Amino acid sequence: MRFTVEERHLTDTSGRPVAAPNPVSFHSCEGETVDEAVRAYVEKDDAELIGNVLKFPGFLAVATVRRASGVYTLQFTPTSQRDMRI
């Protein structure tokens, strides 16, 4: 299953709120379950999971992670993407 990951930058390395003009970015990842997708994304990003992963019906999840550049909130949403050939 493919997931879209909304990554929201919360704090910088000193713990202050991010004042960047665009603190949100979008990525994709894959996993059999949302737990697997979260684990794969966190490992690939060399991040540390903070607290619990909040899971919601419909394969949705929210996680908070820390890495060298600051603290981020990740929102995982299932994505349906097909190869469109013309």
PyMOL Python script that loads the backbone (N, CA, C, O; Angstrom):
from pymol import cmd

cmd.read_pdbstr("""\
ATOM      1  N   MET A   1       0.850  -1.162   0.000  1.00  0.00           N
ATOM      2  CA  MET A   1       0.000   0.000   0.000  1.00  0.00           C
ATOM      3  C   MET A   1       0.900   1.230   0.000  1.00  0.00           C
ATOM      4  O   MET A   1       1.925   1.271   0.681  1.00  0.00           O
ATOM      5  N   ARG A   2       0.499   2.222  -0.771  1.00  0.00           N
ATOM      6  CA  ARG A   2       1.270   3.464  -0.850  1.00  0.00           C
ATOM      7  C   ARG A   2       0.600   4.523   0.032  1.00  0.00           C
ATOM      8  O   ARG A   2      -0.625   4.632   0.080  1.00  0.00           O
ATOM      9  N   PHE A   3       1.440   5.302   0.729  1.00  0.00           N
ATOM     10  CA  PHE A   3       0.969   6.364   1.612  1.00  0.00           C
ATOM     11  C   PHE A   3       1.586   7.697   1.216  1.00  0.00           C
ATOM     12  O   PHE A   3       2.749   7.761   0.818  1.00  0.00           O
ATOM     13  N   THR A   4       0.798   8.758   1.329  1.00  0.00           N
ATOM     14  CA  THR A   4       1.315  10.120   1.223  1.00  0.00           C
ATOM     15  C   THR A   4       1.648  10.560   2.640  1.00  0.00           C
ATOM     16  O   THR A   4       0.855  10.372   3.564  1.00  0.00           O
ATOM     17  N   VAL A   5       2.831  11.148   2.802  1.00  0.00           N
ATOM     18  CA  VAL A   5       3.271  11.606   4.117  1.00  0.00           C
ATOM     19  C   VAL A   5       3.361  13.128   4.099  1.00  0.00           C
ATOM     20  O   VAL A   5       4.152  13.710   3.357  1.00  0.00           O
ATOM     21  N   GLU A   6       2.536  13.759   4.930  1.00  0.00           N
ATOM     22  CA  GLU A   6       2.633  15.210   5.111  1.00  0.00           C
ATOM     23  C   GLU A   6       3.588  15.428   6.269  1.00  0.00           C
ATOM     24  O   GLU A   6       3.341  14.967   7.383  1.00  0.00           O
ATOM     25  N   GLU A   7       4.673  16.128   6.006  1.00  0.00           N
ATOM     26  CA  GLU A   7       5.702  16.365   7.018  1.00  0.00           C
ATOM     27  C   GLU A   7       5.681  17.838   7.395  1.00  0.00           C
ATOM     28  O   GLU A   7       5.962  18.705   6.567  1.00  0.00           O
ATOM     29  N   ARG A   8       5.348  18.114   8.646  1.00  0.00           N
ATOM     30  CA  ARG A   8       5.238  19.494   9.124  1.00  0.00           C
ATOM     31  C   ARG A   8       6.366  19.749  10.118  1.00  0.00           C
ATOM     32  O   ARG A   8       6.449  19.104  11.163  1.00  0.00           O
ATOM     33  N   HIS A   9       7.234  20.701   9.774  1.00  0.00           N
ATOM     34  CA  HIS A   9       8.374  21.061  10.608  1.00  0.00           C
ATOM     35  C   HIS A   9       7.879  21.894  11.789  1.00  0.00           C
ATOM     36  O   HIS A   9       7.342  22.984  11.591  1.00  0.00           O
ATOM     37  N   LEU A  10       8.054  21.393  13.023  1.00  0.00           N
ATOM     38  CA  LEU A  10       7.533  22.083  14.203  1.00  0.00           C
ATOM     39  C   LEU A  10       8.561  22.976  14.888  1.00  0.00           C
ATOM     40  O   LEU A  10       8.286  24.143  15.167  1.00  0.00           O
ATOM     41  N   THR A  11       9.751  22.428  15.160  1.00  0.00           N
ATOM     42  CA  THR A  11      10.783  23.208  15.854  1.00  0.00           C
ATOM     43  C   THR A  11      12.134  23.026  15.177  1.00  0.00           C
ATOM     44  O   THR A  11      12.380  22.030  14.497  1.00  0.00           O
ATOM     45  N   ASP A  12      13.012  24.021  15.382  1.00  0.00           N
ATOM     46  CA  ASP A  12      14.364  23.901  14.855  1.00  0.00           C
ATOM     47  C   ASP A  12      15.233  23.154  15.860  1.00  0.00           C
ATOM     48  O   ASP A  12      14.719  22.609  16.837  1.00  0.00           O
ATOM     49  N   THR A  13      16.528  23.124  15.635  1.00  0.00           N
ATOM     50  CA  THR A  13      17.435  22.360  16.490  1.00  0.00           C
ATOM     51  C   THR A  13      17.509  22.902  17.916  1.00  0.00           C
ATOM     52  O   THR A  13      17.866  22.167  18.836  1.00  0.00           O
ATOM     53  N   SER A  14      17.178  24.172  18.111  1.00  0.00           N
ATOM     54  CA  SER A  14      17.222  24.743  19.464  1.00  0.00           C
ATOM     55  C   SER A  14      15.878  24.632  20.183  1.00  0.00           C
ATOM     56  O   SER A  14      15.750  25.073  21.325  1.00  0.00           O
ATOM     57  N   GLY A  15      14.872  24.044  19.521  1.00  0.00           N
ATOM     58  CA  GLY A  15      13.566  23.869  20.153  1.00  0.00           C
ATOM     59  C   GLY A  15      12.599  25.018  19.920  1.00  0.00           C
ATOM     60  O   GLY A  15      11.509  25.035  20.492  1.00  0.00           O
ATOM     61  N   ARG A  16      12.982  25.973  19.089  1.00  0.00           N
ATOM     62  CA  ARG A  16      12.101  27.107  18.795  1.00  0.00           C
ATOM     63  C   ARG A  16      11.191  26.778  17.618  1.00  0.00           C
ATOM     64  O   ARG A  16      11.581  26.023  16.728  1.00  0.00           O
ATOM     65  N   PRO A  17       9.978  27.340  17.603  1.00  0.00           N
ATOM     66  CA  PRO A  17       9.073  27.109  16.463  1.00  0.00           C
ATOM     67  C   PRO A  17       9.712  27.555  15.151  1.00  0.00           C
ATOM     68  O   PRO A  17      10.454  28.536  15.108  1.00  0.00           O
ATOM     69  N   VAL A  18       9.417  26.831  14.103  1.00  0.00           N
ATOM     70  CA  VAL A  18       9.988  27.125  12.793  1.00  0.00           C
ATOM     71  C   VAL A  18       9.279  28.323  12.180  1.00  0.00           C
ATOM     72  O   VAL A  18       8.050  28.379  12.145  1.00  0.00           O
ATOM     73  N   ALA A  19      10.060  29.276  11.699  1.00  0.00           N
ATOM     74  CA  ALA A  19       9.501  30.476  11.082  1.00  0.00           C
ATOM     75  C   ALA A  19       9.692  30.448   9.564  1.00  0.00           C
ATOM     76  O   ALA A  19       9.565  31.478   8.903  1.00  0.00           O
ATOM     77  N   ALA A  20       9.993  29.279   9.017  1.00  0.00           N
ATOM     78  CA  ALA A  20      10.208  29.163   7.574  1.00  0.00           C
ATOM     79  C   ALA A  20       8.915  29.464   6.830  1.00  0.00           C
ATOM     80  O   ALA A  20       7.830  29.220   7.358  1.00  0.00           O
ATOM     81  N   PRO A  21       9.014  29.990   5.610  1.00  0.00           N
ATOM     82  CA  PRO A  21       7.806  30.312   4.854  1.00  0.00           C
ATOM     83  C   PRO A  21       6.987  29.079   4.465  1.00  0.00           C
ATOM     84  O   PRO A  21       5.773  29.184   4.287  1.00  0.00           O
ATOM     85  N   ASN A  22       7.618  27.932   4.331  1.00  0.00           N
ATOM     86  CA  ASN A  22       6.894  26.720   3.946  1.00  0.00           C
ATOM     87  C   ASN A  22       7.354  25.542   4.796  1.00  0.00           C
ATOM     88  O   ASN A  22       8.173  24.742   4.345  1.00  0.00           O
ATOM     89  N   PRO A  23       6.841  25.422   6.020  1.00  0.00           N
ATOM     90  CA  PRO A  23       7.294  24.350   6.911  1.00  0.00           C
ATOM     91  C   PRO A  23       6.654  22.990   6.619  1.00  0.00           C
ATOM     92  O   PRO A  23       6.845  22.049   7.390  1.00  0.00           O
ATOM     93  N   VAL A  24       5.890  22.865   5.507  1.00  0.00           N
ATOM     94  CA  VAL A  24       5.219  21.611   5.174  1.00  0.00           C
ATOM     95  C   VAL A  24       5.769  21.060   3.863  1.00  0.00           C
ATOM     96  O   VAL A  24       5.944  21.793   2.890  1.00  0.00           O
ATOM     97  N   SER A  25       6.040  19.748   3.854  1.00  0.00           N
ATOM     98  CA  SER A  25       6.447  19.083   2.619  1.00  0.00           C
ATOM     99  C   SER A  25       5.709  17.753   2.520  1.00  0.00           C
ATOM    100  O   SER A  25       5.217  17.229   3.519  1.00  0.00           O
ATOM    101  N   PHE A  26       5.639  17.216   1.308  1.00  0.00           N
ATOM    102  CA  PHE A  26       4.923  15.963   1.070  1.00  0.00           C
ATOM    103  C   PHE A  26       5.854  14.938   0.458  1.00  0.00           C
ATOM    104  O   PHE A  26       6.679  15.260  -0.397  1.00  0.00           O
ATOM    105  N   HIS A  27       5.713  13.694   0.904  1.00  0.00           N
ATOM    106  CA  HIS A  27       6.548  12.582   0.446  1.00  0.00           C
ATOM    107  C   HIS A  27       5.646  11.368   0.265  1.00  0.00           C
ATOM    108  O   HIS A  27       4.453  11.421   0.562  1.00  0.00           O
ATOM    109  N   SER A  28       6.220  10.284  -0.220  1.00  0.00           N
ATOM    110  CA  SER A  28       5.450   9.043  -0.296  1.00  0.00           C
ATOM    111  C   SER A  28       6.295   7.903   0.243  1.00  0.00           C
ATOM    112  O   SER A  28       7.525   7.963   0.239  1.00  0.00           O
ATOM    113  N   CYS A  29       5.621   6.872   0.703  1.00  0.00           N
ATOM    114  CA  CYS A  29       6.290   5.667   1.165  1.00  0.00           C
ATOM    115  C   CYS A  29       5.320   4.496   1.029  1.00  0.00           C
ATOM    116  O   CYS A  29       4.124   4.682   0.802  1.00  0.00           O
ATOM    117  N   GLU A  30       5.854   3.302   1.171  1.00  0.00           N
ATOM    118  CA  GLU A  30       5.034   2.108   1.023  1.00  0.00           C
ATOM    119  C   GLU A  30       5.177   1.204   2.227  1.00  0.00           C
ATOM    120  O   GLU A  30       6.201   1.203   2.910  1.00  0.00           O
ATOM    121  N   GLY A  31       4.130   0.433   2.475  1.00  0.00           N
ATOM    122  CA  GLY A  31       4.140  -0.552   3.550  1.00  0.00           C
ATOM    123  C   GLY A  31       2.889  -1.399   3.487  1.00  0.00           C
ATOM    124  O   GLY A  31       1.858  -0.960   2.977  1.00  0.00           O
ATOM    125  N   GLU A  32       2.978  -2.612   4.005  1.00  0.00           N
ATOM    126  CA  GLU A  32       1.813  -3.501   4.049  1.00  0.00           C
ATOM    127  C   GLU A  32       0.721  -2.923   4.948  1.00  0.00           C
ATOM    128  O   GLU A  32      -0.469  -3.072   4.674  1.00  0.00           O
ATOM    129  N   THR A  33       1.148  -2.256   6.034  1.00  0.00           N
ATOM    130  CA  THR A  33       0.231  -1.630   6.982  1.00  0.00           C
ATOM    131  C   THR A  33       0.731  -0.209   7.253  1.00  0.00           C
ATOM    132  O   THR A  33       1.834   0.153   6.843  1.00  0.00           O
ATOM    133  N   VAL A  34      -0.071   0.582   7.932  1.00  0.00           N
ATOM    134  CA  VAL A  34       0.370   1.931   8.265  1.00  0.00           C
ATOM    135  C   VAL A  34       1.525   1.868   9.268  1.00  0.00           C
ATOM    136  O   VAL A  34       2.416   2.716   9.228  1.00  0.00           O
ATOM    137  N   ASP A  35       1.525   0.879  10.166  1.00  0.00           N
ATOM    138  CA  ASP A  35       2.642   0.726  11.107  1.00  0.00           C
ATOM    139  C   ASP A  35       3.951   0.490  10.367  1.00  0.00           C
ATOM    140  O   ASP A  35       4.980   1.074  10.706  1.00  0.00           O
ATOM    141  N   GLU A  36       3.903  -0.375   9.349  1.00  0.00           N
ATOM    142  CA  GLU A  36       5.087  -0.675   8.554  1.00  0.00           C
ATOM    143  C   GLU A  36       5.556   0.562   7.788  1.00  0.00           C
ATOM    144  O   GLU A  36       6.757   0.813   7.688  1.00  0.00           O
ATOM    145  N   ALA A  37       4.624   1.325   7.253  1.00  0.00           N
ATOM    146  CA  ALA A  37       4.975   2.542   6.520  1.00  0.00           C
ATOM    147  C   ALA A  37       5.639   3.559   7.445  1.00  0.00           C
ATOM    148  O   ALA A  37       6.635   4.178   7.071  1.00  0.00           O
ATOM    149  N   VAL A  38       5.098   3.735   8.640  1.00  0.00           N
ATOM    150  CA  VAL A  38       5.696   4.663   9.609  1.00  0.00           C
ATOM    151  C   VAL A  38       7.114   4.211   9.952  1.00  0.00           C
ATOM    152  O   VAL A  38       8.050   5.010   9.932  1.00  0.00           O
ATOM    153  N   ARG A  39       7.262   2.935  10.264  1.00  0.00           N
ATOM    154  CA  ARG A  39       8.580   2.407  10.641  1.00  0.00           C
ATOM    155  C   ARG A  39       9.592   2.596   9.496  1.00  0.00           C
ATOM    156  O   ARG A  39      10.726   3.013   9.733  1.00  0.00           O
ATOM    157  N   ALA A  40       9.182   2.290   8.266  1.00  0.00           N
ATOM    158  CA  ALA A  40      10.082   2.425   7.118  1.00  0.00           C
ATOM    159  C   ALA A  40      10.472   3.887   6.893  1.00  0.00           C
ATOM    160  O   ALA A  40      11.638   4.182   6.629  1.00  0.00           O
ATOM    161  N   TYR A  41       9.514   4.793   6.995  1.00  0.00           N
ATOM    162  CA  TYR A  41       9.790   6.207   6.768  1.00  0.00           C
ATOM    163  C   TYR A  41      10.735   6.763   7.843  1.00  0.00           C
ATOM    164  O   TYR A  41      11.668   7.506   7.536  1.00  0.00           O
ATOM    165  N   VAL A  42      10.486   6.401   9.080  1.00  0.00           N
ATOM    166  CA  VAL A  42      11.333   6.878  10.190  1.00  0.00           C
ATOM    167  C   VAL A  42      12.755   6.351  10.045  1.00  0.00           C
ATOM    168  O   VAL A  42      13.712   7.098  10.246  1.00  0.00           O
ATOM    169  N   GLU A  43      12.905   5.079   9.699  1.00  0.00           N
ATOM    170  CA  GLU A  43      14.241   4.501   9.520  1.00  0.00           C
ATOM    171  C   GLU A  43      14.959   5.149   8.339  1.00  0.00           C
ATOM    172  O   GLU A  43      16.140   5.482   8.438  1.00  0.00           O
ATOM    173  N   LYS A  44      14.250   5.330   7.220  1.00  0.00           N
ATOM    174  CA  LYS A  44      14.853   5.923   6.025  1.00  0.00           C
ATOM    175  C   LYS A  44      15.303   7.350   6.304  1.00  0.00           C
ATOM    176  O   LYS A  44      16.320   7.799   5.775  1.00  0.00           O
ATOM    177  N   ASP A  45      14.549   8.060   7.132  1.00  0.00           N
ATOM    178  CA  ASP A  45      14.827   9.461   7.446  1.00  0.00           C
ATOM    179  C   ASP A  45      15.837   9.622   8.577  1.00  0.00           C
ATOM    180  O   ASP A  45      16.184  10.744   8.945  1.00  0.00           O
ATOM    181  N   ASP A  46      16.307   8.512   9.127  1.00  0.00           N
ATOM    182  CA  ASP A  46      17.250   8.524  10.261  1.00  0.00           C
ATOM    183  C   ASP A  46      16.699   9.385  11.398  1.00  0.00           C
ATOM    184  O   ASP A  46      17.393  10.246  11.937  1.00  0.00           O
ATOM    185  N   ALA A  47      15.434   9.131  11.748  1.00  0.00           N
ATOM    186  CA  ALA A  47      14.738   9.906  12.776  1.00  0.00           C
ATOM    187  C   ALA A  47      14.459   9.036  13.998  1.00  0.00           C
ATOM    188  O   ALA A  47      14.636   7.818  13.972  1.00  0.00           O
ATOM    189  N   GLU A  48      14.024   9.687  15.053  1.00  0.00           N
ATOM    190  CA  GLU A  48      13.642   9.006  16.290  1.00  0.00           C
ATOM    191  C   GLU A  48      12.164   9.283  16.545  1.00  0.00           C
ATOM    192  O   GLU A  48      11.736  10.436  16.580  1.00  0.00           O
ATOM    193  N   LEU A  49      11.404   8.233  16.720  1.00  0.00           N
ATOM    194  CA  LEU A  49       9.978   8.363  16.994  1.00  0.00           C
ATOM    195  C   LEU A  49       9.801   8.895  18.414  1.00  0.00           C
ATOM    196  O   LEU A  49      10.417   8.389  19.351  1.00  0.00           O
ATOM    197  N   ILE A  50       8.957   9.917  18.570  1.00  0.00           N
ATOM    198  CA  ILE A  50       8.671  10.504  19.875  1.00  0.00           C
ATOM    199  C   ILE A  50       7.246  10.104  20.253  1.00  0.00           C
ATOM    200  O   ILE A  50       6.301  10.448  19.544  1.00  0.00           O
ATOM    201  N   GLY A  51       7.085   9.395  21.342  1.00  0.00           N
ATOM    202  CA  GLY A  51       5.750   9.002  21.787  1.00  0.00           C
ATOM    203  C   GLY A  51       5.156   7.893  20.951  1.00  0.00           C
ATOM    204  O   GLY A  51       5.874   7.132  20.301  1.00  0.00           O
ATOM    205  N   ASN A  52       3.839   7.808  20.972  1.00  0.00           N
ATOM    206  CA  ASN A  52       3.115   6.759  20.265  1.00  0.00           C
ATOM    207  C   ASN A  52       2.642   7.235  18.908  1.00  0.00           C
ATOM    208  O   ASN A  52       2.466   8.431  18.675  1.00  0.00           O
ATOM    209  N   VAL A  53       2.441   6.280  18.018  1.00  0.00           N
ATOM    210  CA  VAL A  53       1.833   6.564  16.723  1.00  0.00           C
ATOM    211  C   VAL A  53       0.323   6.530  16.937  1.00  0.00           C
ATOM    212  O   VAL A  53      -0.215   5.530  17.412  1.00  0.00           O
ATOM    213  N   LEU A  54      -0.357   7.611  16.590  1.00  0.00           N
ATOM    214  CA  LEU A  54      -1.820   7.665  16.712  1.00  0.00           C
ATOM    215  C   LEU A  54      -2.424   7.118  15.435  1.00  0.00           C
ATOM    216  O   LEU A  54      -2.164   7.635  14.348  1.00  0.00           O
ATOM    217  N   LYS A  55      -3.235   6.067  15.563  1.00  0.00           N
ATOM    218  CA  LYS A  55      -3.851   5.449  14.387  1.00  0.00           C
ATOM    219  C   LYS A  55      -5.343   5.736  14.384  1.00  0.00           C
ATOM    220  O   LYS A  55      -5.997   5.751  15.426  1.00  0.00           O
ATOM    221  N   PHE A  56      -5.861   5.962  13.181  1.00  0.00           N
ATOM    222  CA  PHE A  56      -7.263   6.277  12.985  1.00  0.00           C
ATOM    223  C   PHE A  56      -7.846   5.322  11.959  1.00  0.00           C
ATOM    224  O   PHE A  56      -7.097   4.725  11.185  1.00  0.00           O
ATOM    225  N   PRO A  57      -9.171   5.161  11.931  1.00  0.00           N
ATOM    226  CA  PRO A  57      -9.793   4.282  10.931  1.00  0.00           C
ATOM    227  C   PRO A  57      -9.424   4.708   9.511  1.00  0.00           C
ATOM    228  O   PRO A  57      -9.254   5.893   9.224  1.00  0.00           O
ATOM    229  N   GLY A  58      -9.306   3.726   8.644  1.00  0.00           N
ATOM    230  CA  GLY A  58      -9.000   4.026   7.246  1.00  0.00           C
ATOM    231  C   GLY A  58      -7.519   4.097   6.950  1.00  0.00           C
ATOM    232  O   GLY A  58      -7.127   4.759   5.989  1.00  0.00           O
ATOM    233  N   PHE A  59      -6.678   3.443   7.735  1.00  0.00           N
ATOM    234  CA  PHE A  59      -5.233   3.404   7.519  1.00  0.00           C
ATOM    235  C   PHE A  59      -4.583   4.775   7.643  1.00  0.00           C
ATOM    236  O   PHE A  59      -3.600   5.054   6.956  1.00  0.00           O
ATOM    237  N   LEU A  60      -5.112   5.632   8.504  1.00  0.00           N
ATOM    238  CA  LEU A  60      -4.531   6.948   8.752  1.00  0.00           C
ATOM    239  C   LEU A  60      -3.707   6.889  10.030  1.00  0.00           C
ATOM    240  O   LEU A  60      -4.049   6.165  10.965  1.00  0.00           O
ATOM    241  N   ALA A  61      -2.615   7.656  10.067  1.00  0.00           N
ATOM    242  CA  ALA A  61      -1.785   7.691  11.266  1.00  0.00           C
ATOM    243  C   ALA A  61      -1.078   9.036  11.375  1.00  0.00           C
ATOM    244  O   ALA A  61      -0.831   9.713  10.377  1.00  0.00           O
ATOM    245  N   VAL A  62      -0.759   9.407  12.615  1.00  0.00           N
ATOM    246  CA  VAL A  62       0.002  10.618  12.902  1.00  0.00           C
ATOM    247  C   VAL A  62       1.122  10.241  13.857  1.00  0.00           C
ATOM    248  O   VAL A  62       0.901   9.541  14.846  1.00  0.00           O
ATOM    249  N   ALA A  63       2.328  10.712  13.554  1.00  0.00           N
ATOM    250  CA  ALA A  63       3.491  10.419  14.396  1.00  0.00           C
ATOM    251  C   ALA A  63       4.317  11.689  14.543  1.00  0.00           C
ATOM    252  O   ALA A  63       4.279  12.567  13.681  1.00  0.00           O
ATOM    253  N   THR A  64       5.058  11.780  15.632  1.00  0.00           N
ATOM    254  CA  THR A  64       5.983  12.889  15.844  1.00  0.00           C
ATOM    255  C   THR A  64       7.383  12.302  15.900  1.00  0.00           C
ATOM    256  O   THR A  64       7.621  11.308  16.586  1.00  0.00           O
ATOM    257  N   VAL A  65       8.315  12.925  15.170  1.00  0.00           N
ATOM    258  CA  VAL A  65       9.686  12.427  15.112  1.00  0.00           C
ATOM    259  C   VAL A  65      10.670  13.563  15.354  1.00  0.00           C
ATOM    260  O   VAL A  65      10.368  14.743  15.171  1.00  0.00           O
ATOM    261  N   ARG A  66      11.865  13.149  15.775  1.00  0.00           N
ATOM    262  CA  ARG A  66      12.956  14.103  15.960  1.00  0.00           C
ATOM    263  C   ARG A  66      14.134  13.619  15.121  1.00  0.00           C
ATOM    264  O   ARG A  66      14.439  12.427  15.077  1.00  0.00           O
ATOM    265  N   ARG A  67      14.777  14.555  14.467  1.00  0.00           N
ATOM    266  CA  ARG A  67      16.019  14.259  13.765  1.00  0.00           C
ATOM    267  C   ARG A  67      16.941  15.462  13.927  1.00  0.00           C
ATOM    268  O   ARG A  67      16.581  16.422  14.609  1.00  0.00           O
ATOM    269  N   ALA A  68      18.094  15.432  13.329  1.00  0.00           N
ATOM    270  CA  ALA A  68      19.100  16.479  13.544  1.00  0.00           C
ATOM    271  C   ALA A  68      18.587  17.877  13.231  1.00  0.00           C
ATOM    272  O   ALA A  68      19.021  18.841  13.860  1.00  0.00           O
ATOM    273  N   SER A  69      17.671  18.010  12.271  1.00  0.00           N
ATOM    274  CA  SER A  69      17.195  19.338  11.862  1.00  0.00           C
ATOM    275  C   SER A  69      16.003  19.845  12.665  1.00  0.00           C
ATOM    276  O   SER A  69      15.535  20.955  12.412  1.00  0.00           O
ATOM    277  N   GLY A  70      15.495  19.070  13.625  1.00  0.00           N
ATOM    278  CA  GLY A  70      14.389  19.532  14.455  1.00  0.00           C
ATOM    279  C   GLY A  70      13.338  18.472  14.707  1.00  0.00           C
ATOM    280  O   GLY A  70      13.601  17.277  14.567  1.00  0.00           O
ATOM    281  N   VAL A  71      12.135  18.915  15.081  1.00  0.00           N
ATOM    282  CA  VAL A  71      11.017  18.027  15.394  1.00  0.00           C
ATOM    283  C   VAL A  71       9.942  18.209  14.320  1.00  0.00           C
ATOM    284  O   VAL A  71       9.663  19.326  13.884  1.00  0.00           O
ATOM    285  N   TYR A  72       9.352  17.101  13.909  1.00  0.00           N
ATOM    286  CA  TYR A  72       8.374  17.089  12.830  1.00  0.00           C
ATOM    287  C   TYR A  72       7.149  16.271  13.221  1.00  0.00           C
ATOM    288  O   TYR A  72       7.248  15.320  13.996  1.00  0.00           O
ATOM    289  N   THR A  73       5.993  16.648  12.679  1.00  0.00           N
ATOM    290  CA  THR A  73       4.795  15.820  12.757  1.00  0.00           C
ATOM    291  C   THR A  73       4.594  15.209  11.384  1.00  0.00           C
ATOM    292  O   THR A  73       4.690  15.897  10.368  1.00  0.00           O
ATOM    293  N   LEU A  74       4.313  13.911  11.360  1.00  0.00           N
ATOM    294  CA  LEU A  74       4.076  13.188  10.119  1.00  0.00           C
ATOM    295  C   LEU A  74       2.636  12.709  10.095  1.00  0.00           C
ATOM    296  O   LEU A  74       2.156  12.131  11.071  1.00  0.00           O
ATOM    297  N   GLN A  75       1.950  12.940   9.001  1.00  0.00           N
ATOM    298  CA  GLN A  75       0.594  12.424   8.835  1.00  0.00           C
ATOM    299  C   GLN A  75       0.600  11.485   7.633  1.00  0.00           C
ATOM    300  O   GLN A  75       0.960  11.882   6.525  1.00  0.00           O
ATOM    301  N   PHE A  76       0.200  10.240   7.864  1.00  0.00           N
ATOM    302  CA  PHE A  76       0.177   9.211   6.825  1.00  0.00           C
ATOM    303  C   PHE A  76      -1.250   9.023   6.334  1.00  0.00           C
ATOM    304  O   PHE A  76      -2.164   8.796   7.126  1.00  0.00           O
ATOM    305  N   THR A  77      -1.434   9.120   5.014  1.00  0.00           N
ATOM    306  CA  THR A  77      -2.739   8.966   4.381  1.00  0.00           C
ATOM    307  C   THR A  77      -2.597   7.997   3.216  1.00  0.00           C
ATOM    308  O   THR A  77      -1.670   8.139   2.418  1.00  0.00           O
ATOM    309  N   PRO A  78      -3.491   7.013   3.093  1.00  0.00           N
ATOM    310  CA  PRO A  78      -3.385   6.090   1.953  1.00  0.00           C
ATOM    311  C   PRO A  78      -3.559   6.839   0.630  1.00  0.00           C
ATOM    312  O   PRO A  78      -4.347   7.778   0.527  1.00  0.00           O
ATOM    313  N   THR A  79      -2.807   6.401  -0.369  1.00  0.00           N
ATOM    314  CA  THR A  79      -2.835   7.019  -1.682  1.00  0.00           C
ATOM    315  C   THR A  79      -3.135   5.968  -2.733  1.00  0.00           C
ATOM    316  O   THR A  79      -2.634   4.846  -2.662  1.00  0.00           O
ATOM    317  N   SER A  80      -3.930   6.322  -3.678  1.00  0.00           N
ATOM    318  CA  SER A  80      -4.189   5.445  -4.812  1.00  0.00           C
ATOM    319  C   SER A  80      -3.530   6.068  -6.029  1.00  0.00           C
ATOM    320  O   SER A  80      -3.983   7.094  -6.536  1.00  0.00           O
ATOM    321  N   GLN A  81      -2.464   5.447  -6.491  1.00  0.00           N
ATOM    322  CA  GLN A  81      -1.774   5.954  -7.661  1.00  0.00           C
ATOM    323  C   GLN A  81      -1.622   4.827  -8.670  1.00  0.00           C
ATOM    324  O   GLN A  81      -1.238   3.710  -8.324  1.00  0.00           O
ATOM    325  N   ARG A  82      -1.924   5.133  -9.896  1.00  0.00           N
ATOM    326  CA  ARG A  82      -1.769   4.171 -10.976  1.00  0.00           C
ATOM    327  C   ARG A  82      -0.778   4.720 -11.984  1.00  0.00           C
ATOM    328  O   ARG A  82      -0.639   5.933 -12.142  1.00  0.00           O
ATOM    329  N   ASP A  83      -0.100   3.823 -12.658  1.00  0.00           N
ATOM    330  CA  ASP A  83       0.745   4.242 -13.768  1.00  0.00           C
ATOM    331  C   ASP A  83      -0.163   4.578 -14.932  1.00  0.00           C
ATOM    332  O   ASP A  83      -0.879   3.716 -15.441  1.00  0.00           O
ATOM    333  N   MET A  84      -0.134   5.810 -15.343  1.00  0.00           N
ATOM    334  CA  MET A  84      -0.958   6.221 -16.471  1.00  0.00           C
ATOM    335  C   MET A  84      -0.076   6.286 -17.694  1.00  0.00           C
ATOM    336  O   MET A  84       0.856   7.088 -17.751  1.00  0.00           O
ATOM    337  N   ARG A  85      -0.358   5.460 -18.660  1.00  0.00           N
ATOM    338  CA  ARG A  85       0.442   5.440 -19.887  1.00  0.00           C
ATOM    339  C   ARG A  85      -0.373   6.021 -21.020  1.00  0.00           C
ATOM    340  O   ARG A  85      -1.543   5.687 -21.209  1.00  0.00           O
ATOM    341  N   ILE A  86       0.251   6.869 -21.745  1.00  0.00           N
ATOM    342  CA  ILE A  86      -0.438   7.524 -22.861  1.00  0.00           C
ATOM    343  C   ILE A  86       0.141   7.026 -24.164  1.00  0.00           C
ATOM    344  O   ILE A  86      -0.295   7.448 -25.235  1.00  0.00           O
TER     345      ILE A  86
END
""", "prot")
cmd.dss("prot")
cmd.show_as("cartoon", "prot")
cmd.util.cbc("prot")
cmd.orient("prot")
